Amino acid sequence: MRMKVEVRLKPGHFDPEGDVTAKSLRDLGFPVSTVKVGKVYILEVEVSDRKEALKLAEDMCKKLLANPVKDDYSIEVLSP
Amino acid sequence: MRMKVEVRLKPGHFDPEGDVTAKSLRDLGFPVSTVKVGKVYILEVEVSDRKEALKLAEDMCKKLLANPVKDDYSIEVLSP
C-alpha cells in the first residue's frame, strides 16, 4: 500500500529554514509573508489492509518519522 | 492566500535519505519496501486572486523551491 506521511513543525515552533526560504522568495520579488517547511514521506508498506496500514504509519510517526514534542503529522493512503 | 507546495525527486533519482529511512523503519520491524522523501512548503502569499497565486507559486518552484532537473512539484491552494 502506497502511503503519504507529512511531518510539519507544530505552530509556535521556530522554523529557521522556513524563515530563510521566505526571505529568499521576497528577495526575488514574491509577495510572501511566511513559509513553513516540512517533510513528506511516500512509503510503500507491505500490507493489504487499509486499517492496518494506517495503524502502522501512525506507529512509524511515533517511533521514527516525527518528533512528538515539536512535530505534527498527517497520514494518507495514496493507493492500495 | 495559504498554499501548499510539495517538492519531490523525479522517479529514477537516487534518494539516499529515503533509503536510510526505509532501512531504519525495517530495523524497527515495519514492513516497508521503499521510502521517498520530499519537502512540503506552506506559503502565505499576499494575493487574493487564486489564479494569480497559482501562477506565483509555479514561478517560485521554477526559481527557487524546486530543481527543474531532478524535482517534480505540485501546488495546492489551502485557503483563501
Backbone of each chain as nested JSON, in Angstrom:
{
  "chains": [
    {"id": "A", "residues": [
      {"number": 1, "name": "MET", "atoms": {"N": [0.842, -1.191, 0.0], "CA": [0.0, 0.0, 0.0], "C": [0.882, 1.247, 0.0]}},
      {"number": 2, "name": "ARG", "atoms": {"N": [0.53, 2.195, -0.874], "CA": [1.323, 3.414, -1.009], "C": [0.725, 4.474, -0.073]}},
      {"number": 3, "name": "MET", "atoms": {"N": [1.565, 5.011, 0.798], "CA": [1.05, 5.963, 1.768], "C": [1.87, 7.239, 1.773]}},
      {"number": 4, "name": "LYS", "atoms": {"N": [1.221, 8.313, 2.207], "CA": [1.925, 9.584, 2.323], "C": [1.854, 10.056, 3.761]}},
      {"number": 5, "name": "VAL", "atoms": {"N": [3.001, 10.392, 4.308], "CA": [3.065, 10.952, 5.655], "C": [3.673, 12.343, 5.554]}},
      {"number": 6, "name": "GLU", "atoms": {"N": [2.971, 13.321, 6.097], "CA": [3.506, 14.678, 6.128], "C": [3.872, 15.042, 7.55]}},
      {"number": 7, "name": "VAL", "atoms": {"N": [5.068, 15.532, 7.733], "CA": [5.532, 15.916, 9.068], "C": [5.855, 17.405, 9.053]}},
      {"number": 8, "name": "ARG", "atoms": {"N": [5.205, 18.133, 9.938], "CA": [5.426, 19.587, 9.995], "C": [5.644, 20.024, 11.429]}},
      {"number": 9, "name": "LEU", "atoms": {"N": [6.349, 21.132, 11.598], "CA": [6.524, 21.691, 12.933], "C": [5.178, 22.137, 13.494]}},
      {"number": 10, "name": "LYS", "atoms": {"N": [4.984, 21.903, 14.788], "CA": [3.786, 22.418, 15.443], "C": [3.799, 23.947, 15.428]}},
      {"number": 11, "name": "PRO", "atoms": {"N": [2.623, 24.555, 15.438], "CA": [2.585, 26.021, 15.47], "C": [3.361, 26.547, 16.675]}},
      {"number": 12, "name": "GLY", "atoms": {"N": [4.073, 27.636, 16.459], "CA": [4.82, 28.244, 17.554], "C": [6.273, 27.821, 17.59]}},
      {"number": 13, "name": "HIS", "atoms": {"N": [6.603, 26.723, 16.883], "CA": [8.0, 26.305, 16.876], "C": [8.78, 27.093, 15.832]}},
      {"number": 14, "name": "PHE", "atoms": {"N": [9.982, 27.443, 16.196], "CA": [10.86, 28.253, 15.365], "C": [11.271, 27.451, 14.137]}},
      {"number": 15, "name": "ASP", "atoms": {"N": [11.087, 28.032, 12.951], "CA": [11.369, 27.329, 11.703], "C": [12.373, 28.136, 10.873]}},
      {"number": 16, "name": "PRO", "atoms": {"N": [13.664, 28.041, 11.209], "CA": [14.663, 28.861, 10.521], "C": [14.713, 28.599, 9.017]}},
      {"number": 17, "name": "GLU", "atoms": {"N": [14.526, 27.347, 8.605], "CA": [14.565, 27.051, 7.169], "C": [13.414, 27.761, 6.443]}},
      {"number": 18, "name": "GLY", "atoms": {"N": [12.244, 27.75, 7.097], "CA": [11.098, 28.46, 6.517], "C": [11.351, 29.96, 6.441]}},
      {"number": 19, "name": "ASP", "atoms": {"N": [11.957, 30.51, 7.482], "CA": [12.233, 31.949, 7.502], "C": [13.208, 32.341, 6.396]}},
      {"number": 20, "name": "VAL", "atoms": {"N": [14.246, 31.522, 6.208], "CA": [15.233, 31.813, 5.165], "C": [14.59, 31.693, 3.783]}},
      {"number": 21, "name": "THR", "atoms": {"N": [13.747, 30.665, 3.623], "CA": [13.061, 30.488, 2.335], "C": [12.161, 31.693, 2.047]}},
      {"number": 22, "name": "ALA", "atoms": {"N": [11.436, 32.162, 3.076], "CA": [10.553, 33.318, 2.898], "C": [11.365, 34.546, 2.493]}},
      {"number": 23, "name": "LYS", "atoms": {"N": [12.505, 34.739, 3.16], "CA": [13.344, 35.893, 2.825], "C": [13.857, 35.794, 1.385]}},
      {"number": 24, "name": "SER", "atoms": {"N": [14.311, 34.607, 0.997], "CA": [14.814, 34.421, -0.369], "C": [13.725, 34.699, -1.395]}},
      {"number": 25, "name": "LEU", "atoms": {"N": [12.504, 34.228, -1.108], "CA": [11.399, 34.46, -2.045], "C": [11.081, 35.955, -2.14]}},
      {"number": 26, "name": "ARG", "atoms": {"N": [11.1, 36.639, -0.988], "CA": [10.858, 38.092, -1.012], "C": [11.958, 38.81, -1.785]}},
      {"number": 27, "name": "ASP", "atoms": {"N": [13.207, 38.379, -1.595], "CA": [14.32, 38.986, -2.331], "C": [14.142, 38.825, -3.838]}},
      {"number": 28, "name": "LEU", "atoms": {"N": [13.47, 37.742, -4.232], "CA": [13.203, 37.517, -5.659], "C": [11.961, 38.279, -6.131]}},
      {"number": 29, "name": "GLY", "atoms": {"N": [11.315, 38.989, -5.2], "CA": [10.17, 39.815, -5.567], "C": [8.809, 39.173, -5.323]}},
      {"number": 30, "name": "PHE", "atoms": {"N": [8.774, 38.004, -4.701], "CA": [7.484, 37.347, -4.462], "C": [6.825, 37.882, -3.187]}},
      {"number": 31, "name": "PRO", "atoms": {"N": [5.506, 38.145, -3.233], "CA": [4.804, 38.693, -2.073], "C": [4.448, 37.595, -1.058]}},
      {"number": 32, "name": "VAL", "atoms": {"N": [5.463, 37.129, -0.365], "CA": [5.273, 36.021, 0.565], "C": [5.502, 36.522, 1.983]}},
      {"number": 33, "name": "SER", "atoms": {"N": [4.555, 36.27, 2.885], "CA": [4.767, 36.724, 4.259], "C": [5.441, 35.645, 5.111]}},
      {"number": 34, "name": "THR", "atoms": {"N": [4.929, 34.431, 5.101], "CA": [5.571, 33.373, 5.889], "C": [5.68, 32.08, 5.084]}},
      {"number": 35, "name": "VAL", "atoms": {"N": [6.69, 31.304, 5.448], "CA": [6.865, 29.967, 4.871], "C": [7.145, 29.003, 6.015]}},
      {"number": 36, "name": "LYS", "atoms": {"N": [6.468, 27.874, 6.009], "CA": [6.782, 26.797, 6.948], "C": [7.212, 25.592, 6.125]}},
      {"number": 37, "name": "VAL", "atoms": {"N": [8.266, 24.938, 6.584], "CA": [8.811, 23.826, 5.82], "C": [8.583, 22.523, 6.573]}},
      {"number": 38, "name": "GLY", "atoms": {"N": [8.197, 21.511, 5.857], "CA": [8.036, 20.191, 6.463], "C": [8.559, 19.125, 5.532]}},
      {"number": 39, "name": "LYS", "atoms": {"N": [8.365, 17.88, 5.956], "CA": [8.816, 16.765, 5.135], "C": [7.648, 15.917, 4.701]}},
      {"number": 40, "name": "VAL", "atoms": {"N": [7.812, 15.319, 3.546], "CA": [6.79, 14.387, 3.086], "C": [7.475, 13.056, 2.769]}},
      {"number": 41, "name": "TYR", "atoms": {"N": [6.891, 11.99, 3.29], "CA": [7.414, 10.644, 3.063], "C": [6.391, 9.865, 2.246]}},
      {"number": 42, "name": "ILE", "atoms": {"N": [6.842, 9.299, 1.127], "CA": [5.995, 8.383, 0.361], "C": [6.489, 6.974, 0.674]}},
      {"number": 43, "name": "LEU", "atoms": {"N": [5.633, 6.203, 1.323], "CA": [6.028, 4.89, 1.825], "C": [5.315, 3.791, 1.057]}},
      {"number": 44, "name": "GLU", "atoms": {"N": [6.069, 2.756, 0.715], "CA": [5.448, 1.553, 0.161], "C": [5.4, 0.539, 1.299]}},
      {"number": 45, "name": "VAL", "atoms": {"N": [4.198, 0.334, 1.852], "CA": [4.035, -0.535, 3.009], "C": [3.465, -1.876, 2.551]}},
      {"number": 46, "name": "GLU", "atoms": {"N": [4.103, -2.951, 2.997], "CA": [3.749, -4.288, 2.503], "C": [2.595, -4.907, 3.282]}},
      {"number": 47, "name": "VAL", "atoms": {"N": [1.483, -4.218, 3.351], "CA": [0.267, -4.804, 3.907], "C": [-0.874, -4.437, 2.975]}},
      {"number": 48, "name": "SER", "atoms": {"N": [-1.932, -5.269, 2.969], "CA": [-3.014, -5.005, 2.028], "C": [-4.234, -4.411, 2.729]}},
      {"number": 49, "name": "ASP", "atoms": {"N": [-4.256, -4.48, 4.066], "CA": [-5.404, -3.955, 4.803], "C": [-5.193, -2.474, 5.111]}},
      {"number": 50, "name": "ARG", "atoms": {"N": [-6.168, -1.685, 4.685], "CA": [-6.062, -0.233, 4.824], "C": [-5.935, 0.202, 6.289]}},
      {"number": 51, "name": "LYS", "atoms": {"N": [-6.754, -0.411, 7.136], "CA": [-6.756, -0.052, 8.549], "C": [-5.41, -0.374, 9.192]}},
      {"number": 52, "name": "GLU", "atoms": {"N": [-4.881, -1.562, 8.841], "CA": [-3.586, -1.97, 9.392], "C": [-2.475, -1.026, 8.907]}},
      {"number": 53, "name": "ALA", "atoms": {"N": [-2.554, -0.643, 7.631], "CA": [-1.546, 0.259, 7.071], "C": [-1.557, 1.608, 7.806]}},
      {"number": 54, "name": "LEU", "atoms": {"N": [-2.751, 2.111, 8.078], "CA": [-2.855, 3.394, 8.782], "C": [-2.28, 3.287, 10.195]}},
      {"number": 55, "name": "LYS", "atoms": {"N": [-2.576, 2.16, 10.846], "CA": [-2.05, 1.936, 12.197], "C": [-0.514, 1.868, 12.166]}},
      {"number": 56, "name": "LEU", "atoms": {"N": [0.022, 1.151, 11.175], "CA": [1.479, 1.049, 11.048], "C": [2.114, 2.427, 10.806]}},
      {"number": 57, "name": "ALA", "atoms": {"N": [1.499, 3.196, 9.92], "CA": [2.053, 4.518, 9.609], "C": [2.039, 5.407, 10.859]}},
      {"number": 58, "name": "GLU", "atoms": {"N": [0.966, 5.293, 11.629], "CA": [0.872, 6.044, 12.893], "C": [2.021, 5.655, 13.822]}},
      {"number": 59, "name": "ASP", "atoms": {"N": [2.286, 4.351, 13.924], "CA": [3.4, 3.873, 14.749], "C": [4.745, 4.376, 14.222]}},
      {"number": 60, "name": "MET", "atoms": {"N": [4.903, 4.358, 12.9], "CA": [6.161, 4.848, 12.309], "C": [6.393, 6.314, 12.666]}},
      {"number": 61, "name": "CYS", "atoms": {"N": [5.313, 7.092, 12.634], "CA": [5.441, 8.508, 13.001], "C": [5.893, 8.633, 14.444]}},
      {"number": 62, "name": "LYS", "atoms": {"N": [5.254, 7.854, 15.312], "CA": [5.574, 7.963, 16.749], "C": [6.982, 7.49, 17.042]}},
      {"number": 63, "name": "LYS", "atoms": {"N": [7.449, 6.469, 16.308], "CA": [8.748, 5.88, 16.63], "C": [9.916, 6.49, 15.861]}},
      {"number": 64, "name": "LEU", "atoms": {"N": [9.663, 7.021, 14.674], "CA": [10.81, 7.491, 13.883], "C": [10.572, 8.783, 13.104]}},
      {"number": 65, "name": "LEU", "atoms": {"N": [9.458, 8.853, 12.394], "CA": [9.346, 9.927, 11.399], "C": [9.085, 11.305, 12.01]}},
      {"number": 66, "name": "ALA", "atoms": {"N": [8.371, 11.339, 13.128], "CA": [8.027, 12.63, 13.726], "C": [8.536, 12.702, 15.156]}},
      {"number": 67, "name": "ASN", "atoms": {"N": [8.849, 13.905, 15.573], "CA": [9.225, 14.146, 16.965], "C": [7.963, 14.593, 17.71]}},
      {"number": 68, "name": "PRO", "atoms": {"N": [7.49, 13.774, 18.654], "CA": [6.203, 14.097, 19.292], "C": [6.199, 15.437, 20.031]}},
      {"number": 69, "name": "VAL", "atoms": {"N": [7.368, 15.911, 20.408], "CA": [7.43, 17.19, 21.13], "C": [7.172, 18.365, 20.199]}},
      {"number": 70, "name": "LYS", "atoms": {"N": [7.719, 18.312, 18.987], "CA": [7.665, 19.513, 18.15], "C": [6.968, 19.328, 16.803]}},
      {"number": 71, "name": "ASP", "atoms": {"N": [6.609, 18.09, 16.457], "CA": [6.033, 17.874, 15.131], "C": [4.558, 17.462, 15.174]}},
      {"number": 72, "name": "ASP", "atoms": {"N": [3.832, 17.931, 14.177], "CA": [2.516, 17.393, 13.847], "C": [2.683, 16.519, 12.612]}},
      {"number": 73, "name": "TYR", "atoms": {"N": [1.816, 15.527, 12.462], "CA": [1.896, 14.732, 11.239], "C": [0.507, 14.379, 10.739]}},
      {"number": 74, "name": "SER", "atoms": {"N": [0.445, 14.087, 9.435], "CA": [-0.813, 13.608, 8.86], "C": [-0.494, 12.43, 7.951]}},
      {"number": 75, "name": "ILE", "atoms": {"N": [-1.451, 11.505, 7.889], "CA": [-1.243, 10.252, 7.159], "C": [-2.359, 10.087, 6.131]}},
      {"number": 76, "name": "GLU", "atoms": {"N": [-1.99, 9.612, 4.974], "CA": [-2.953, 9.474, 3.88], "C": [-2.625, 8.198, 3.105]}},
      {"number": 77, "name": "VAL", "atoms": {"N": [-3.653, 7.464, 2.7], "CA": [-3.425, 6.315, 1.82], "C": [-3.522, 6.806, 0.377]}},
      {"number": 78, "name": "LEU", "atoms": {"N": [-2.466, 6.602, -0.409], "CA": [-2.471, 7.076, -1.797], "C": [-3.067, 6.05, -2.752]}},
      {"number": 79, "name": "SER", "atoms": {"N": [-2.691, 4.794, -2.577], "CA": [-3.242, 3.751, -3.447], "C": [-3.039, 2.39, -2.799]}},
      {"number": 80, "name": "PRO", "atoms": {"N": [-3.913, 1.442, -3.11], "CA": [-3.836, 0.137, -2.458], "C": [-2.598, -0.642, -2.934]}}
    ]},
    {"id": "B", "residues": [
      {"number": 1, "name": "MET", "atoms": {"N": [-3.227, 34.351, 0.71], "CA": [-3.702, 33.013, 0.358], "C": [-2.712, 31.972, 0.849]}},
      {"number": 2, "name": "ARG", "atoms": {"N": [-3.248, 30.939, 1.487], "CA": [-2.394, 29.895, 2.05], "C": [-2.231, 28.787, 1.009]}},
      {"number": 3, "name": "MET", "atoms": {"N": [-0.983, 28.473, 0.694], "CA": [-0.749, 27.487, -0.35], "C": [0.209, 26.41, 0.123]}},
      {"number": 4, "name": "LYS", "atoms": {"N": [0.08, 25.264, -0.533], "CA": [0.997, 24.167, -0.221], "C": [1.747, 23.773, -1.483]}},
      {"number": 5, "name": "VAL", "atoms": {"N": [3.058, 23.691, -1.365], "CA": [3.883, 23.226, -2.479], "C": [4.626, 21.977, -2.014]}},
      {"number": 6, "name": "GLU", "atoms": {"N": [4.502, 20.923, -2.773], "CA": [5.248, 19.704, -2.472], "C": [6.326, 19.51, -3.509]}},
      {"number": 7, "name": "VAL", "atoms": {"N": [7.541, 19.268, -3.045], "CA": [8.668, 19.059, -3.96], "C": [9.235, 17.675, -3.703]}},
      {"number": 8, "name": "ARG", "atoms": {"N": [9.285, 16.878, -4.749], "CA": [9.791, 15.505, -4.613], "C": [10.767, 15.204, -5.728]}},
      {"number": 9, "name": "LEU", "atoms": {"N": [11.661, 14.263, -5.472], "CA": [12.575, 13.827, -6.521], "C": [11.806, 13.16, -7.65]}},
      {"number": 10, "name": "LYS", "atoms": {"N": [12.226, 13.402, -8.882], "CA": [11.636, 12.697, -10.024], "C": [11.951, 11.215, -9.91]}},
      {"number": 11, "name": "PRO", "atoms": {"N": [11.089, 10.382, -10.461], "CA": [11.366, 8.941, -10.426], "C": [12.725, 8.647, -11.059]}},
      {"number": 12, "name": "GLY", "atoms": {"N": [13.442, 7.725, -10.461], "CA": [14.737, 7.338, -11.01], "C": [15.907, 8.041, -10.352]}},
      {"number": 13, "name": "HIS", "atoms": {"N": [15.61, 9.148, -9.639], "CA": [16.715, 9.831, -8.965], "C": [17.018, 9.149, -7.642]}},
      {"number": 14, "name": "PHE", "atoms": {"N": [18.282, 9.086, -7.343], "CA": [18.779, 8.432, -6.152], "C": [18.351, 9.224, -4.915]}},
      {"number": 15, "name": "ASP", "atoms": {"N": [17.747, 8.55, -3.941], "CA": [17.224, 9.226, -2.755], "C": [17.822, 8.592, -1.494]}},
      {"number": 16, "name": "PRO", "atoms": {"N": [19.054, 8.967, -1.158], "CA": [19.726, 8.331, -0.015], "C": [18.973, 8.512, 1.295]}},
      {"number": 17, "name": "GLU", "atoms": {"N": [18.355, 9.671, 1.487], "CA": [17.618, 9.9, 2.734], "C": [16.431, 8.931, 2.835]}},
      {"number": 18, "name": "GLY", "atoms": {"N": [15.757, 8.735, 1.708], "CA": [14.653, 7.781, 1.684], "C": [15.129, 6.364, 1.961]}},
      {"number": 19, "name": "ASP", "atoms": {"N": [16.272, 6.002, 1.366], "CA": [16.795, 4.648, 1.567], "C": [17.161, 4.405, 3.034]}},
      {"number": 20, "name": "VAL", "atoms": {"N": [17.781, 5.398, 3.651], "CA": [18.156, 5.257, 5.06], "C": [16.908, 5.182, 5.947]}},
      {"number": 21, "name": "THR", "atoms": {"N": [15.902, 6.001, 5.609], "CA": [14.651, 5.962, 6.378], "C": [13.992, 4.595, 6.249]}},
      {"number": 22, "name": "ALA", "atoms": {"N": [13.984, 4.044, 5.025], "CA": [13.388, 2.723, 4.814], "C": [14.125, 1.67, 5.637]}},
      {"number": 23, "name": "LYS", "atoms": {"N": [15.45, 1.746, 5.624], "CA": [16.228, 0.771, 6.385], "C": [15.929, 0.893, 7.88]}},
      {"number": 24, "name": "SER", "atoms": {"N": [15.88, 2.122, 8.381], "CA": [15.592, 2.329, 9.807], "C": [14.217, 1.781, 10.175]}},
      {"number": 25, "name": "LEU", "atoms": {"N": [13.243, 2.006, 9.296], "CA": [11.893, 1.505, 9.576], "C": [11.882, -0.023, 9.579]}},
      {"number": 26, "name": "ARG", "atoms": {"N": [12.601, -0.626, 8.638], "CA": [12.666, -2.1, 8.607], "C": [13.364, -2.62, 9.858]}},
      {"number": 27, "name": "ASP", "atoms": {"N": [14.434, -1.916, 10.283], "CA": [15.138, -2.328, 11.51], "C": [14.203, -2.288, 12.719]}},
      {"number": 28, "name": "LEU", "atoms": {"N": [13.227, -1.403, 12.672], "CA": [12.252, -1.309, 13.769], "C": [11.121, -2.33, 13.609]}},
      {"number": 29, "name": "GLY", "atoms": {"N": [11.174, -3.102, 12.515], "CA": [10.186, -4.155, 12.325], "C": [9.018, -3.8, 11.415]}},
      {"number": 30, "name": "PHE", "atoms": {"N": [9.076, -2.626, 10.789], "CA": [7.97, -2.23, 9.906], "C": [8.149, -2.823, 8.514]}},
      {"number": 31, "name": "PRO", "atoms": {"N": [7.067, -3.358, 7.916], "CA": [7.145, -3.963, 6.587], "C": [7.118, -2.91, 5.47]}},
      {"number": 32, "name": "VAL", "atoms": {"N": [8.228, -2.201, 5.34], "CA": [8.301, -1.104, 4.376], "C": [9.303, -1.48, 3.286]}},
      {"number": 33, "name": "SER", "atoms": {"N": [8.888, -1.37, 2.024], "CA": [9.836, -1.704, 0.957], "C": [10.607, -0.473, 0.48]}},
      {"number": 34, "name": "THR", "atoms": {"N": [9.922, 0.62, 0.186], "CA": [10.647, 1.82, -0.241], "C": [10.088, 3.067, 0.442]}},
      {"number": 35, "name": "VAL", "atoms": {"N": [10.969, 4.044, 0.586], "CA": [10.563, 5.352, 1.105], "C": [11.171, 6.413, 0.194]}},
      {"number": 36, "name": "LYS", "atoms": {"N": [10.364, 7.376, -0.196], "CA": [10.866, 8.539, -0.918], "C": [10.6, 9.759, -0.054]}},
      {"number": 37, "name": "VAL", "atoms": {"N": [11.588, 10.637, 0.035], "CA": [11.446, 11.799, 0.905], "C": [11.359, 13.075, 0.07]}},
      {"number": 38, "name": "GLY", "atoms": {"N": [10.464, 13.942, 0.444], "CA": [10.363, 15.229, -0.236], "C": [10.138, 16.341, 0.768]}},
      {"number": 39, "name": "LYS", "atoms": {"N": [9.932, 17.545, 0.242], "CA": [9.683, 18.683, 1.119], "C": [8.314, 19.247, 0.865]}},
      {"number": 40, "name": "VAL", "atoms": {"N": [7.76, 19.798, 1.927], "CA": [6.482, 20.472, 1.772], "C": [6.626, 21.9, 2.305]}},
      {"number": 41, "name": "TYR", "atoms": {"N": [6.176, 22.864, 1.526], "CA": [6.235, 24.273, 1.91], "C": [4.809, 24.79, 2.074]}},
      {"number": 42, "name": "ILE", "atoms": {"N": [4.537, 25.359, 3.237], "CA": [3.257, 26.044, 3.431], "C": [3.542, 27.534, 3.328]}},
      {"number": 43, "name": "LEU", "atoms": {"N": [2.975, 28.144, 2.298], "CA": [3.296, 29.54, 1.981], "C": [2.096, 30.435, 2.236]}},
      {"number": 44, "name": "GLU", "atoms": {"N": [2.356, 31.578, 2.845], "CA": [1.319, 32.602, 2.965], "C": [1.628, 33.65, 1.904]}},
      {"number": 45, "name": "VAL", "atoms": {"N": [0.845, 33.624, 0.824], "CA": [1.107, 34.515, -0.317], "C": [0.132, 35.681, -0.274]}},
      {"number": 46, "name": "GLU", "atoms": {"N": [0.666, 36.898, -0.407], "CA": [-0.148, 38.104, -0.222], "C": [-0.875, 38.525, -1.493]}},
      {"number": 47, "name": "VAL", "atoms": {"N": [-1.643, 37.615, -2.061], "CA": [-2.511, 37.977, -3.179], "C": [-3.869, 37.347, -2.899]}},
      {"number": 48, "name": "SER", "atoms": {"N": [-4.916, 37.95, -3.462], "CA": [-6.248, 37.41, -3.172], "C": [-6.811, 36.612, -4.343]}},
      {"number": 49, "name": "ASP", "atoms": {"N": [-6.201, 36.765, -5.518], "CA": [-6.707, 36.052, -6.69], "C": [-6.079, 34.663, -6.782]}},
      {"number": 50, "name": "ARG", "atoms": {"N": [-6.935, 33.667, -6.851], "CA": [-6.49, 32.276, -6.841], "C": [-5.574, 31.953, -8.025]}},
      {"number": 51, "name": "LYS", "atoms": {"N": [-5.985, 32.441, -9.196], "CA": [-5.212, 32.168, -10.41], "C": [-3.813, 32.793, -10.321]}},
      {"number": 52, "name": "GLU", "atoms": {"N": [-3.788, 34.027, -9.813], "CA": [-2.508, 34.733, -9.682], "C": [-1.619, 33.999, -8.667]}},
      {"number": 53, "name": "ALA", "atoms": {"N": [-2.233, 33.544, -7.581], "CA": [-1.463, 32.84, -6.549], "C": [-0.846, 31.562, -7.119]}},
      {"number": 54, "name": "LEU", "atoms": {"N": [-1.617, 30.832, -7.917], "CA": [-1.103, 29.596, -8.513], "C": [0.055, 29.903, -9.465]}},
      {"number": 55, "name": "LYS", "atoms": {"N": [-0.09, 30.985, -10.233], "CA": [0.961, 31.392, -11.166], "C": [2.24, 31.753, -10.392]}},
      {"number": 56, "name": "LEU", "atoms": {"N": [2.062, 32.503, -9.289], "CA": [3.214, 32.893, -8.47], "C": [3.899, 31.662, -7.875]}},
      {"number": 57, "name": "ALA", "atoms": {"N": [3.105, 30.726, -7.371], "CA": [3.693, 29.526, -6.759], "C": [4.47, 28.712, -7.798]}},
      {"number": 58, "name": "GLU", "atoms": {"N": [3.92, 28.658, -9.0], "CA": [4.611, 27.978, -10.103], "C": [5.972, 28.648, -10.365]}},
      {"number": 59, "name": "ASP", "atoms": {"N": [5.969, 29.977, -10.395], "CA": [7.225, 30.714, -10.602], "C": [8.205, 30.468, -9.454]}},
      {"number": 60, "name": "MET", "atoms": {"N": [7.674, 30.434, -8.223], "CA": [8.549, 30.187, -7.059], "C": [9.219, 28.825, -7.184]}},
      {"number": 61, "name": "CYS", "atoms": {"N": [8.46, 27.834, -7.643], "CA": [9.03, 26.49, -7.822], "C": [10.147, 26.54, -8.843]}},
      {"number": 62, "name": "LYS", "atoms": {"N": [9.882, 27.224, -9.955], "CA": [10.88, 27.263, -11.037], "C": [12.121, 28.029, -10.629]}},
      {"number": 63, "name": "LYS", "atoms": {"N": [11.941, 29.075, -9.816], "CA": [13.082, 29.936, -9.49], "C": [13.814, 29.55, -8.221]}},
      {"number": 64, "name": "LEU", "atoms": {"N": [13.13, 28.888, -7.28], "CA": [13.808, 28.625, -6.007], "C": [13.475, 27.279, -5.361]}},
      {"number": 65, "name": "LEU", "atoms": {"N": [12.196, 26.939, -5.305], "CA": [11.825, 25.812, -4.439], "C": [12.184, 24.452, -5.019]}},
      {"number": 66, "name": "ALA", "atoms": {"N": [12.128, 24.329, -6.341], "CA": [12.401, 23.027, -6.954], "C": [13.558, 23.138, -7.94]}},
      {"number": 67, "name": "ASN", "atoms": {"N": [14.274, 22.054, -8.093], "CA": [15.328, 21.971, -9.094], "C": [14.725, 21.316, -10.335]}},
      {"number": 68, "name": "PRO", "atoms": {"N": [14.618, 22.077, -11.446], "CA": [13.91, 21.54, -12.612], "C": [14.544, 20.266, -13.18]}},
      {"number": 69, "name": "VAL", "atoms": {"N": [15.813, 20.066, -12.91], "CA": [16.484, 18.871, -13.438], "C": [16.043, 17.619, -12.693]}},
      {"number": 70, "name": "LYS", "atoms": {"N": [15.887, 17.738, -11.369], "CA": [15.677, 16.497, -10.619], "C": [14.384, 16.454, -9.794]}},
      {"number": 71, "name": "ASP", "atoms": {"N": [13.663, 17.573, -9.728], "CA": [12.475, 17.59, -8.866], "C": [11.164, 17.695, -9.647]}},
      {"number": 72, "name": "ASP", "atoms": {"N": [10.141, 17.03, -9.119], "CA": [8.76, 17.273, -9.514], "C": [8.114, 18.105, -8.412]}},
      {"number": 73, "name": "TYR", "atoms": {"N": [7.1, 18.874, -8.76], "CA": [6.413, 19.603, -7.701], "C": [4.921, 19.641, -7.968]}},
      {"number": 74, "name": "SER", "atoms": {"N": [4.172, 19.843, -6.884], "CA": [2.729, 20.029, -7.04], "C": [2.308, 21.193, -6.154]}},
      {"number": 75, "name": "ILE", "atoms": {"N": [1.286, 21.896, -6.604], "CA": [0.844, 23.125, -5.932], "C": [-0.634, 23.007, -5.601]}},
      {"number": 76, "name": "GLU", "atoms": {"N": [-0.996, 23.488, -4.43], "CA": [-2.379, 23.368, -3.97], "C": [-2.738, 24.63, -3.19]}},
      {"number": 77, "name": "VAL", "atoms": {"N": [-3.948, 25.12, -3.387], "CA": [-4.429, 26.241, -2.57], "C": [-5.123, 25.661, -1.345]}},
      {"number": 78, "name": "LEU", "atoms": {"N": [-4.667, 26.052, -0.15], "CA": [-5.256, 25.506, 1.074], "C": [-6.445, 26.33, 1.553]}},
      {"number": 79, "name": "SER", "atoms": {"N": [-6.287, 27.659, 1.533], "CA": [-7.393, 28.518, 1.966], "C": [-7.18, 29.91, 1.41]}},
      {"number": 80, "name": "PRO", "atoms": {"N": [-8.258, 30.67, 1.209], "CA": [-8.134, 31.984, 0.588], "C": [-7.483, 32.982, 1.548]}}
    ]}
  ]
}
